[in-house]
């Protein structure tokens, strides 16, 4: 009968390393099973319990435990297989990365492909693919970005982030914006429902019944949303919505509103309204930086959940369904958890504060 030997005790760093390994989405099932076995042994589970739960034998557990004790987490990988390996030397790998990153393909081509670069360097396209995968390179993909030209970007951004991370006591913080020109689209053909092996299908043709703009105010403390629709977004419509926002807060309570730089948010009627409401302060996001406004996250949710696949027979029907969604959201709402991952990039943690007026 097989007798297990050697206890396994994991330091906190070793346990964290194994747990991080199991979170990798590209980890092979074989290595994941070995890592789970190591954690189970360290937790004091019996070999019989581990074998029944993970489908392994006592010899399997003992073998990988021994390898782990001898070589650490790297020993959980597969040993090199017999036979001729691929001819990928460090020099060739460095050359592939050098050409990929610093040399453009022949004009008018815009990016390298595995076969295109393989032909250029005289290697197989699979060798190129392996090197790119290891280095995390995806030349076929491109992402867009917008750089803010605002010379006061850092101060404005730090002011708004400060409202999220260190909000003033006994004050309301609300993110306000409008989602403009939401179309009331009706389908001319029936929707074919979801079925096994097939997604829900909508007809290509549609009928327009007009548009509405949706004003929304997100309370960053609770996640609740106040919303209203208007035919067009104007400065006067914005002022009317601000009146609704103020009406939801206790008398005398300071109100901080985060809004973007739309001209309708800074027009003369808005400035006059602010003069008549000294307890309200509007914090404007830097130019091209509406991503700092948390209500944009909520607009993305309502777009996915209600608008993108919605069928609306009129603007009245559109308004009804938008307000129904807001009511449904508020029944189970939670605040967004705002994190700034790297304060060293443009915004210093020591500068994050709330502007006091």
C-alpha positions in Angstrom: 0.0 0.0 0.0 1.3 3.5 -0.9 2.3 5.6 2.1 2.4 9.4 1.6 5.4 11.3 3.0 6.6 14.8 3.5 4.5 17.6 5.0 3.9 20.7 2.9 3.8 24.1 4.6 3.3 27.2 2.5 4.5 30.7 3.4 2.0 33.5 2.8 4.0 34.5 -0.3 4.0 31.0 -1.7 0.2 30.6 -1.1 -0.4 34.0 -2.8 1.7 32.9 -5.7 -0.3 29.7 -6.2 -3.6 31.6 -5.9 -2.4 34.2 -8.5 -1.5 31.3 -10.8 -5.0 29.9 -10.6 -6.5 33.2 -11.6 -4.8 33.2 -15.0 -7.4 32.7 -17.7 -4.9 31.0 -20.1 -3.6 28.4 -17.5 -3.7 24.8 -18.7 -6.0 22.4 -16.8 -3.0 20.2 -15.9 -1.0 22.9 -14.2 -4.2 24.2 -12.5 -4.9 20.8 -11.0 -1.3 20.5 -9.7 -1.6 23.9 -8.0 -5.0 23.0 -6.4 -3.4 19.8 -5.1 -0.6 21.8 -3.5 -3.1 24.2 -1.8 -5.2 21.3 -0.6 -2.2 19.4 0.9 -1.0 22.6 2.6 -4.5 23.0 4.1 -4.2 19.6 5.7 -6.7 17.6 3.5 -6.2 13.9 3.4 -4.9 12.2 0.2 -8.2 10.3 0.0 -10.3 13.6 0.1 -8.0 15.3 -2.4 -8.2 12.3 -4.7 -12.0 12.1 -4.6 -12.4 15.9 -5.2 -9.8 16.4 -7.9 -9.7 13.0 -9.5 -6.0 12.2 -8.8 -4.1 9.3 -7.2 -2.0 9.2 -4.1 1.1 8.8 -6.2 0.2 11.8 -8.3 -0.1 13.9 -5.1 3.2 12.7 -3.7 5.1 13.2 -7.0 4.0 16.8 -7.5 4.4 17.6 -3.8 8.0 16.4 -4.0 8.6 18.4 -7.2 7.1 21.5 -5.6 9.3 21.1 -2.5 12.4 20.8 -4.7 11.7 23.5 -7.3 8.9 25.7 -6.2 6.0 26.9 -8.4 8.1 26.5 -11.6 8.4 22.8 -11.0 4.6 22.4 -11.5 5.1 22.9 -15.3 5.6 20.1 -17.8 9.2 18.8 -18.3 10.6 19.2 -21.8 9.4 16.5 -24.1 11.6 14.2 -26.1 12.2 14.9 -29.8 13.5 17.8 -31.9 12.5 21.1 -30.4 11.6 24.2 -32.4 14.5 26.3 -33.7 13.7 29.4 -31.7 16.9 30.9 -30.3 17.0 34.0 -28.0 18.7 35.9 -30.9 15.9 35.0 -33.3 13.2 35.9 -30.7 14.9 39.3 -30.1 15.0 39.9 -33.9 11.3 39.1 -34.3 10.5 41.5 -31.5 12.8 44.2 -32.9 11.2 44.1 -36.4 7.7 43.9 -34.9 8.1 46.9 -32.7 10.5 49.2 -34.7 10.2 48.4 -38.4 7.1 49.1 -40.5 5.9 46.6 -43.1 6.3 47.6 -46.8 4.1 50.5 -47.9 1.1 50.9 -48.0 0.6 48.1 -45.5 -0.1 49.3 -41.9 0.8 46.4 -39.7 2.6 43.0 -39.6 0.8 39.7 -39.7 2.3 36.4 -38.6 2.6 35.1 -42.2 3.9 38.5 -43.5 6.6 38.7 -40.9 7.4 35.0 -41.2 8.0 35.4 -44.9 10.2 38.5 -44.2 12.4 36.7 -41.7 12.3 33.2 -43.2 10.6 31.4 -40.3 7.2 29.8 -39.9 4.1 31.9 -39.0 3.6 29.7 -35.9 7.0 30.8 -34.6 6.0 34.4 -35.0 2.7 33.7 -33.2 4.5 32.0 -30.3 6.8 35.0 -29.8 4.0 37.5 -30.1 1.9 35.6 -27.6 4.8 35.4 -25.1 5.4 39.1 -25.4 1.7 40.1 -25.3 1.9 41.7 -28.8 -1.2 42.0 -31.0 -0.3 44.0 -34.1 -3.7 43.4 -35.7 -5.5 45.4 -32.9 -5.6 49.2 -32.6 -7.2 51.3 -29.8 -8.3 54.9 -29.9 -7.5 57.5 -27.3 -8.1 61.2 -26.8 -5.5 63.4 -25.2 -6.8 66.3 -23.1 -5.4 69.6 -24.3 -6.6 71.3 -21.0 -3.5 73.0 -19.5 -5.3 72.8 -16.1 -6.0 69.1 -16.5 -4.3 67.9 -13.3 -5.9 70.3 -10.9 -9.4 69.7 -12.3 -9.0 65.9 -12.4 -7.6 65.8 -8.9 -10.5 68.0 -7.7 -13.1 65.5 -9.1 -11.2 62.4 -8.0 -11.1 64.0 -4.5 -14.9 64.2 -4.5 -15.0 60.4 -5.1 -12.2 59.3 -2.7 -12.6 61.9 0.0 -16.1 63.5 -0.3 -16.9 66.5 2.0 -18.9 65.6 5.1 -22.6 66.4 5.2 -22.7 67.2 1.4 -24.3 65.6 -1.6 -22.1 64.7 -4.6 -23.9 64.1 -7.8 -22.7 63.4 -11.4 -24.9 65.1 -13.9 -25.0 64.8 -17.7 -27.3 64.1 -20.6 -27.5 61.3 -23.1 -28.5 63.0 -26.2 -30.6 62.1 -29.3 -31.8 58.7 -28.1 -33.8 57.3 -31.1 -37.2 55.8 -30.7 -36.7 52.9 -33.2 -39.5 50.5 -34.1 -38.9 47.3 -36.0 -40.8 46.5 -39.2 -40.4 42.8 -38.9 -40.9 40.5 -35.9 -38.1 39.7 -33.5 -36.9 36.1 -33.8 -36.4 34.9 -30.2 -33.3 33.3 -28.7 -33.0 29.5 -29.3 -30.3 26.9 -28.8 -27.5 27.6 -31.1 -29.0 30.9 -32.3 -28.9 34.4 -30.9 -31.9 36.7 -30.8 -32.4 38.2 -34.3 -33.7 41.6 -35.2 -34.8 42.7 -38.7 -32.5 45.1 -40.5 -35.1 47.7 -41.3 -36.6 50.0 -38.7 -38.9 53.1 -38.4 -37.8 56.3 -36.6 -40.3 57.9 -34.3 -38.2 60.8 -33.2 -35.6 61.3 -30.4 -35.3 62.3 -26.8 -32.5 63.4 -24.6 -32.1 61.9 -21.1 -30.9 64.0 -18.2 -29.5 61.9 -15.3 -28.0 62.7 -11.9 -26.1 59.9 -10.2 -25.6 60.1 -6.4 -22.1 58.8 -5.9 -22.8 57.9 -2.3 -25.8 55.7 -3.0 -25.8 54.9 -6.7 -29.4 56.2 -7.0 -30.3 58.0 -10.3 -32.7 60.9 -10.8 -33.7 61.2 -14.5 -35.9 63.1 -16.8 -36.3 63.4 -20.6 -36.6 66.4 -22.8 -37.1 66.9 -26.6 -33.8 68.9 -26.8 -30.9 69.6 -24.5 -30.5 73.3 -23.9 -29.3 75.5 -21.2 -32.8 76.2 -20.0 -33.6 72.5 -19.9 -30.4 71.9 -17.9 -31.5 74.6 -15.4 -34.9 73.0 -15.0 -33.2 69.6 -14.3 -30.9 71.3 -11.7 -34.0 72.5 -10.0 -35.2 68.9 -9.8 -31.9 67.8 -8.4 -31.9 70.5 -5.7 -35.4 69.6 -4.7 -34.3 66.0 -3.8 -31.8 67.3 -1.2 -32.5 68.6 2.3 -32.7 72.4 2.6 -29.3 73.9 3.3 -27.3 70.8 2.4 -24.2 71.7 0.3 -24.4 70.1 -3.2 -21.4 69.3 -5.4 -22.3 68.6 -9.1 -19.8 67.1 -11.5 -20.5 68.0 -15.1 -18.6 68.2 -18.4 -17.7 71.3 -20.5 -20.8 71.3 -22.8 -21.6 74.9 -23.6 -25.2 74.4 -22.3 -23.7 73.7 -18.9 -21.9 77.0 -18.8 -24.3 79.3 -20.5 -25.6 82.6 -18.9 -28.9 81.0 -17.6 -26.8 78.4 -15.7 -24.5 81.0 -14.3 -27.5 83.1 -13.1 -29.0 80.0 -11.6 -25.7 79.3 -9.7 -25.7 82.8 -8.4 -29.2 82.2 -7.0 -28.2 78.9 -5.4 -24.9 79.5 -3.4 -25.0 76.0 -1.8 -24.5 74.4 -5.2 -21.0 74.1 -6.7 -20.4 72.7 -10.2 -17.1 71.0 -10.8 -16.3 70.8 -14.5 -14.3 68.0 -16.0 -11.2 68.8 -18.0 -11.6 69.1 -21.8 -12.2 65.8 -23.5 -12.3 64.1 -20.1 -16.0 63.2 -19.5 -14.7 59.7 -18.6 -14.1 61.3 -15.1 -17.9 61.7 -14.7 -19.3 58.5 -13.1 -22.7 59.0 -14.7 -21.1 57.9 -18.0 -20.7 54.4 -16.5 -24.4 54.4 -15.8 -25.2 55.6 -19.3 -23.2 52.6 -20.6 -25.4 50.4 -18.5 -28.7 51.8 -19.7 -27.5 51.6 -23.3 -26.7 47.9 -22.9 -29.7 46.9 -20.9 -32.5 49.0 -22.4 -31.7 51.1 -25.4 -29.5 49.1 -27.8 -32.0 46.3 -28.3 -35.1 48.2 -27.3 -38.2 48.5 -29.5 -40.0 51.8 -29.1 -43.3 52.7 -30.9 -43.1 56.4 -30.1 -41.2 58.9 -28.0 -43.8 58.5 -25.4 -43.1 54.8 -25.3 -39.3 55.6 -25.2 -39.8 58.0 -22.2 -41.9 55.4 -20.3 -39.3 52.7 -20.7 -36.4 54.9 -19.8 -38.1 56.0 -16.6 -39.0 52.3 -15.9 -35.4 51.4 -16.2 -34.4 54.1 -13.7 -37.0 52.9 -11.2 -35.7 49.3 -11.6 -32.1 50.4 -11.2 -32.9 52.4 -8.0 -34.5 49.3 -6.4 -31.1 47.5 -6.2 -28.6 50.3 -6.9 -25.1 50.4 -5.5 -22.4 53.1 -5.8 -19.6 52.6 -8.2 -16.3 51.7 -6.6 -13.9 54.3 -7.9 -10.2 53.5 -7.9 -7.3 55.4 -9.4 -4.7 52.7 -10.0 -1.5 54.8 -10.6 -1.5 58.3 -9.0 2.1 58.8 -10.2 0.8 59.3 -13.8 0.0 63.0 -14.1 -2.1 63.2 -10.9 -0.2 63.1 -7.6 -1.9 61.5 -4.7 -0.9 64.3 -2.4 -2.7 66.8 -4.6 -6.1 65.0 -4.5 -8.4 67.3 -2.6 -11.8 68.9 -2.8 -12.1 72.5 -3.9 -13.8 74.5 -1.3 -16.0 77.5 -2.3 
